[in-house]
Amino acid sequence: MKDKIKRDILSKKLEKNLKYNYLILNTKGEINKNINGMYTIEMSILFPIMLFIVFGGIYIAFFAHDITVARAECDKCCNEAAGHGLAETDIENRIENSVSKHLILGKVKEIKVSKKRGYINVSINLSYDLMFWKLKKTETIKIVVNEVNNPDYLRKVQVITDELKKMIR
């Protein structure tokens, strides 16, 4: 009889252990299912944030490109106009045509050119529509260029320095 009682106790313990192990395995399976669901929820939050960062980076790159191109084209047009006696409106038209061709996101809003004391002063306003909420940004670029015809001036200075070097030797 004692053996039978011991067997019953052992079988009950074994049965409890099996049930306990089954419950642990079952909860682990449920946890794995929940983890997969958690990844889905996390990605649904992270994916739009990552897209916003990527598109924001691309937008910033295009914005920097437009600012750089506008500044370079203004310098180029002013240097070409220097020394040729062009009117301010002619310089404005040249700058507007040249800058408008190369911009990706921006639009030329306003250009002001003035000639004072041998310098050409240019102020150009670029208008940008931001990605969301119909926001607008205006960027102003100011450039001052010497009205002396730079290539001719540099050639004359180079000739003078070469002659001075010959005379010194």
PAZAPA-4460 file (N, C-alpha, C; in steps of 0.05 Angstrom, whole numbers, plus 32768, in hexadecimal, padded with zeros to 4 digits):
% residues 169
    n_x    n_y    n_z   ca_x   ca_y   ca_z    c_x    c_y    c_z   seq   type   mol
   8010   7FE8   8000   8000   8000   8000   8011   8019   8000     1      M     A
   8027   8018   800F   8039   802F   8010   8044   8035   7FF4     2      K     A
   804A   801F   7FE6   8055   8023   7FCB   8041   8030   7FB9     3      D     A
   8028   8028   7FBC   8013   8034   7FAC   8010   8052   7FB2     4      K     A
   8011   8059   7FCB   800F   8075   7FD3   8026   8085   7FC8     5      I     A
   803E   8079   7FC9   8056   8087   7FBF   8053   808B   7FA1     6      K     A
   8049   8076   7F93   8045   8079   7F76   8031   808F   7F70     7      R     A
   801B   808F   7F7F   8007   80A4   7F7A   8012   80C0   7F7F     8      D     A
   8022   80C3   7F94   802E   80DD   7F9A   8041   80E4   7F83     9      I     A
   8052   80D1   7F7B   8065   80D7   7F65   8056   80DD   7F4B    10      L     A
   8041   80CE   7F45   8032   80D4   7F2D   8025   80EF   7F2D    11      S     A
   801B   80F6   7F45   800E   8111   7F48   8023   8127   7F44    12      K     A
   803B   8123   7F50   8051   8136   7F4D   8059   8138   7F30    13      K     A
   805C   8121   7F23   8063   8120   7F07   804E   812E   7EF6    14      L     A
   8035   8129   7EFC   801F   8135   7EEE   8020   8154   7EF2    15      E     A
   8025   815D   7F0A   8027   8179   7F10   803E   8185   7F00    16      K     A
   8055   8177   7F00   806C   8181   7EF2   8067   8183   7ED4    17      N     A
   8059   816F   7EC9   8052   816F   7EAC   8040   8186   7EA6    18      L     A
   802B   818A   7EB7   8019   81A0   7EB3   8028   81BB   7EB5    19      K     A
   803A   81BD   7EC9   8049   81D5   7ECD   805B   81DB   7EB4    20      Y     A
   8069   81C6   7EAB   807A   81C9   7E94   8069   81D0   7E7B    21      N     A
   8052   81C4   7E78   8040   81CA   7E62   8038   81E7   7E62    22      Y     A
   8030   81F0   7E7A   8028   820C   7E7D   803F   821F   7E76    23      L     A
   8057   8218   7E7F   806E   8229   7E79   8073   8229   7E5A    24      I     A
   8072   8212   7E4E   8075   8211   7E31   8060   8220   7E23    25      L     A
   8047   821E   7E2C   8031   822C   7E20   8034   824A   7E22    26      N     A
   803C   8253   7E3A   8040   8270   7E3E   8057   827A   7E2D    27      T     A
   806C   8269   7E2A   8082   8272   7E19   8078   8275   7DFC    28      K     A
   8068   8262   7DF3   805C   8265   7DD8   804C   827E   7DD5    29      G     A
   803C   8284   7DE9   802C   829D   7DE8   803E   82B5   7DE8    30      E     A
   8053   82B4   7DF8   8065   82CB   7DF9   8072   82CF   7DDE    31      I     A
   807A   82BA   7DD0   8085   82BC   7DB6   8071   82C9   7DA3    32      N     A
   8058   82C0   7DA5   8044   82CC   7D93   8041   82EA   7D99    33      K     A
   8041   82F1   7DB3   803F   830D   7DBA   8057   831E   7DB1    34      N     A
   806F   8312   7DB2   8087   8320   7DA9   8085   8326   7D8B    35      I     A
   807B   8313   7D7C   8078   8319   7D5F   8064   8330   7D5B    36      N     A
   804F   8330   7D6B   803C   8346   7D69   8048   8361   7D72    37      G     A
   805A   835F   7D86   8067   8378   7D8F   8079   8383   7D79    38      M     A
   8087   8372   7D6A   8098   837B   7D54   8087   838A   7D3F    39      Y     A
   806F   837F   7D3A   805D   838C   7D27   8055   83A8   7D30    40      T     A
   804E   83AA   7D49   8046   83C4   7D54   805E   83D7   7D54    41      I     A
   8076   83CE   7D5C   808D   83DF   7D5C   8094   83E8   7D3F    42      E     A
   8092   83D7   7D2C   8098   83DF   7D11   8083   83F2   7D06    43      M     A
   806A   83EF   7D0E   8056   8401   7D05   805B   841D   7D10    44      S     A
   8069   841F   7D26   8070   843A   7D31   808B   8443   7D25    45      I     A
   809E   8431   7D23   80B9   8439   7D1A   80BA   843E   7CFC    46      L     A
   80AB   8430   7CEC   80AD   8432   7CCF   80A6   844F   7CC6    47      F     A
   8090   845A   7CCF   808B   8476   7CC6   80A0   848A   7CD0    48      P     A
   80AB   8485   7CE8   80C0   8497   7CF2   80D9   8494   7CE0    49      I     A
   80E0   847C   7CD8   80F7   8478   7CC7   80F2   8484   7CAB    50      M     A
   80DA   8482   7CA1   80D4   848E   7C87   80D6   84AD   7C89    51      L     A
   80CC   84B8   7C9F   80CD   84D5   7CA3   80EA   84DE   7CA4    52      F     A
   80FC   84CF   7CB1   8118   84D6   7CB3   8125   84D4   7C98    53      I     A
   811F   84BF   7C88   812B   84BC   7C6E   8123   84D2   7C5B    54      V     A
   8108   84D7   7C5A   80FE   84ED   7C48   8108   8508   7C52    55      F     A
   810A   850C   7C6C   8114   8525   7C76   8131   8529   7C6E    56      G     A
   8141   8514   7C6F   815D   8516   7C66   8160   851C   7C49    57      G     A
   814F   8510   7C38   814F   8516   7C1C   8147   8533   7C17    58      I     A
   8132   853C   7C26   8129   8557   7C23   813F   856B   7C2A    59      Y     A
   814D   8565   7C40   8163   8577   7C49   8179   8577   7C34    60      I     A
   817F   8560   7C28   8194   855F   7C13   818C   8570   7BFB    61      A     A
   8172   856E   7BF2   8169   857F   7BDC   8169   859C   7BE3    62      F     A
   8162   85A3   7BFC   8162   85BF   7C05   817E   85CA   7C04    63      F     A
   8192   85BB   7C0E   81AE   85C4   7C0E   81B7   85C6   7BF1    64      A     A
   81AF   85B4   7BE0   81B6   85B6   7BC3   81AC   85D0   7BB7    65      H     A
   8193   85D6   7BBC   8186   85EF   7BB1   8195   8608   7BBB    66      D     A
   819B   8609   7BD4   81A9   8621   7BDF   81C4   8624   7BD3    67      I     A
   81D3   860E   7BD1   81ED   860E   7BC5   81ED   8616   7BA8    68      T     A
   81DA   860B   7B99   81D8   8611   7B7C   81D0   862E   7B78    69      V     A
   81BD   8637   7B88   81B4   8653   7B85   81CB   8667   7B8B    70      A     A
   81DB   8661   7B9F   81F2   8672   7BA6   8206   8671   7B8F    71      R     A
   820C   8659   7B85   8220   8657   7B70   8217   8664   7B56    72      A     A
   81FE   8661   7B4F   81F4   866D   7B36   81F3   868C   7B39    73      E     A
   81ED   8696   7B50   81ED   86B3   7B54   820A   86BE   7B51    74      C     A
   821D   86B0   7B5E   8239   86B8   7B5B   8241   86B8   7B3E    75      D     A
   823A   86A2   7B30   8242   869F   7B14   8236   86B6   7B03    76      K     A
   821D   86BB   7B06   8210   86D0   7AF6   821B   86EB   7AFD    77      C     A
   8221   86F1   7B16   822C   870B   7B1D   8249   870E   7B13    78      C     A
   8258   86F9   7B14   8274   86FA   7B09   8273   86FE   7AEB    79      N     A
   8260   86F1   7ADD   825E   86F5   7AC0   8255   8711   7ABA    80      E     A
   8244   871D   7ACA   8239   8737   7AC5   824D   874D   7ACD    81      A     A
   8260   8746   7ADF   8273   875B   7AE9   8284   8765   7AD2    82      A     A
   8286   877F   7AD1   8296   878C   7ABD   8289   8790   7AA2    83      G     A
   8272   8785   7A9E   8264   8788   7A84   824F   879E   7A84    84      H     A
   824B   87AB   7A9B   8238   87C1   7A9C   821B   87B9   7A98    85      G     A
   8213   87A1   7AA0   81F7   8799   7A9D   81E6   87A7   7AB2    86      L     A
   81CD   87AB   7AAA   81BA   87B8   7ABC   81B1   87A4   7AD1    87      A     A
   81A6   87AE   7AE7   819E   879D   7AFD   8188   878A   7AF5    88      E     A
   8175   8793   7AE4   8160   8781   7ADB   816A   876A   7ACA    89      T     A
   817F   8770   7ABA   818B   875A   7AAA   8198   8745   7ABC    90      D     A
   81A6   874E   7AD0   81B3   873C   7AE3   819D   872B   7AF1    91      I     A
   8187   8739   7AFA   8172   872A   7B07   8166   8714   7AF5    92      E     A
   8161   871B   7ADC   8156   8707   7AC9   8169   86F0   7AC5    93      N     A
   8183   86F6   7AC2   8197   86E0   7ABF   8197   86CE   7AD7    94      R     A
   8197   86DA   7AEF   8198   86CA   7B08   817F   86B9   7B0A    95      I     A
   8168   86C5   7B05   814E   86B6   7B08   814D   869F   7AF5    96      E     A
   8155   86A3   7ADB   8155   868D   7AC8   8168   8677   7AD0    97      N     A
   8180   867F   7AD8   8195   866B   7ADF   818E   865B   7AF8    98      S     A
   8185   8669   7B0C   817E   865C   7B26   8166   864A   7B23    99      V     A
   8151   8654   7B15   8138   8644   7B12   813D   862A   7B04   100      S     A
   8150   8629   7AF1   8156   8610   7AE3   8161   85FA   7AF5   101      K     A
   8170   8602   7B0A   817F   85EE   7B19   8172   85E7   7B34   102      H     A
   815D   85F5   7B3C   8151   85EF   7B56   8140   85D5   7B55   103      L     A
   8140   85C6   7B6A   8130   85AD   7B6B   8116   85B2   7B7A   104      I     A
   8118   85BD   7B93   8100   85C1   7BA3   80F7   85DE   7BA5   105      L     A
   8109   85F0   7BA4   8103   860C   7BA9   80F9   861B   7B90   106      G     A
   80EE   8632   7B95   80E5   8643   7B7F   80F0   865F   7B85   107      K     A
   80F8   866D   7B70   8102   8688   7B73   80EA   869A   7B79   108      V     A
   80EB   86A7   7B90   80D5   86B9   7B98   80DB   86D6   7B90   109      K     A
   80F4   86DF   7B96   80FA   86FB   7B91   8119   86FE   7B8E   110      E     A
   8121   870F   7B7C   813D   8715   7B78   8141   8734   7B78   111      I     A
   8154   873D   7B88   815A   8759   7B88   8178   875C   7B82   112      K     A
   817E   876D   7B6E   819A   8772   7B67   819E   8790   7B68   113      V     A
   81B4   8798   7B75   81BB   87B5   7B76   81D9   87B7   7B72   114      S     A
   81E0   87CE   7B66   81FC   87D4   7B61   8204   87EC   7B72   115      K     A
   8217   87E9   7B84   8220   87FF   7B95   823E   87FD   7B98   116      K     A
   824B   8814   7B93   8268   8817   7B99   8279   8801   7B8D   117      R     A
   8274   87F9   7B75   8284   87E5   7B68   827E   87C8   7B70   118      G     A
   8267   87C3   7B7D   825F   87A8   7B85   8243   87A2   7B7B   119      Y     A
   823F   8789   7B75   8224   8780   7B6E   8219   8771   7B86   120      I     A
   8203   877B   7B91   81F6   876E   7BA8   81DD   875F   7B9E   121      N     A
   81DC   8746   7BA4   81C6   8735   7B9C   81B8   8729   7BB5   122      V     A
   819E   872B   7BB5   818E   871E   7BCA   8179   870D   7BBC   123      S     A
   8179   86F3   7BC1   8166   86E2   7BB4   8156   86D3   7BC9   124      I     A
   813C   86D3   7BC7   812A   86C5   7BD9   8120   86AB   7BCB   125      N     A
   8124   8695   7BD9   811A   867B   7BCE   8104   8672   7BE0   126      L     A
   80EF   8668   7BD4   80D7   865E   7BE3   80D6   8640   7BE2   127      S     A
   80D1   8633   7BF9   80CF   8616   7BFB   80B5   860F   7C08   128      Y     A
   80A7   85FB   7BFC   8090   85EF   7C09   809A   85D7   7C18   129      D     A
   8095   85D8   7C32   809E   85C1   7C43   808B   85AA   7C3F   130      L     A
   8094   8592   7C47   8086   8579   7C41   806A   8578   7C4C   131      M     A
   8066   8581   7C64   804C   857D   7C71   8040   8598   7C79   132      F     A
   8026   8597   7C7D   8017   85AD   7C89   8018   85C7   7C78   133      W     A
   801F   85C6   7C60   8020   85DD   7C4D   8031   85F4   7C59   134      K     A
   8047   85ED   7C66   8059   8602   7C70   806A   860C   7C5A   135      L     A
   8073   8625   7C5C   8084   8631   7C48   809D   863C   7C56   136      K     A
   80B3   8639   7C49   80CC   8644   7C54   80D9   8656   7C3F   137      K     A
   80E3   866C   7C47   80F1   867E   7C34   810E   8681   7C3D   138      T     A
   811F   867D   7C2B   813C   867F   7C30   8147   8697   7C20   139      E     A
   8156   86A8   7C2C   8162   86BF   7C1F   8180   86BB   7C1D   140      T     A
   818A   86C0   7C04   81A7   86BE   7BFF   81B0   86D9   7BF7   141      I     A
   81C5   86E3   7C04   81D0   86FD   7BFD   81ED   86F9   7BF3   142      K     A
   81F3   8706   7BDC   820D   8703   7BD0   8217   871F   7BC8   143      I     A
   8231   8723   7BCD   823E   873C   7BC5   8255   8735   7BB3   144      V     A
   8256   8740   7B9A   826B   873A   7B87   8277   8755   7B7E   145      V     A
   8291   8755   7B7B   829F   876C   7B71   8298   8770   7B54   146      N     A
   8291   8789   7B4C   8287   878E   7B31   829E   878F   7B1D   147      E     A
   82B6   878E   7B26   82CD   878C   7B13   82CB   8771   7B05   148      V     A
   82D1   8772   7AEB   82D0   8759   7ADB   82E7   8747   7AE6   149      N     A
   82E0   8733   7AF6   82F3   8723   7B04   8308   8715   7AF2   150      N     A
   8300   8707   7ADD   8315   86F9   7ACD   8329   870D   7AC1   151      P     A
   831F   8723   7AB6   8331   8737   7AAA   8342   8744   7AC0   152      D     A
   8337   874A   7AD6   8345   8755   7AED   835C   8743   7AF6   153      Y     A
   8355   8729   7AF8   836A   8716   7B01   8380   8713   7AEC   154      L     A
   8379   8714   7AD3   838E   8712   7ABE   83A0   872A   7ABF   155      R     A
   8395   8742   7AC3   83A5   875A   7AC5   83B7   875A   7ADD   156      K     A
   83AC   8751   7AF3   83BC   874F   7B0C   83D3   873A   7B08   157      V     A
   83CD   8724   7AFB   83E1   8710   7AF6   83F7   871A   7AE4   158      Q     A
   83F0   8729   7ACF   8404   8735   7ABE   8416   8748   7ACD   159      V     A
   8409   8759   7ADE   8419   876C   7AED   842C   875E   7B00   160      I     A
   8422   8749   7B0E   8434   873B   7B21   844A   872D   7B12   161      T     A
   8445   8721   7AFB   845A   8715   7AEB   846F   8729   7AE3   162      D     A
   8467   8741   7ADA   847A   8755   7AD2   848A   875F   7AEA   163      E     A
   847D   8762   7B01   848B   876B   7B19   84A0   8756   7B21   164      L     A
   849A   873C   7B1F   84AD   8727   7B26   84C5   8728   7B13   165      K     A
   84C0   872D   7AF9   84D7   872F   7AE6   84E9   8747   7AED   166      K     A
   84DC   875D   7AF5   84EB   8775   7AFB   84FC   8772   7B14   167      M     A
   84F2   8763   7B27   8500   875F   7B41   8518   874D   7B3D   168      I     A
   8516   8739   7B2C   852D   8727   7B27   8542   8735   7B19   169      R     A
***
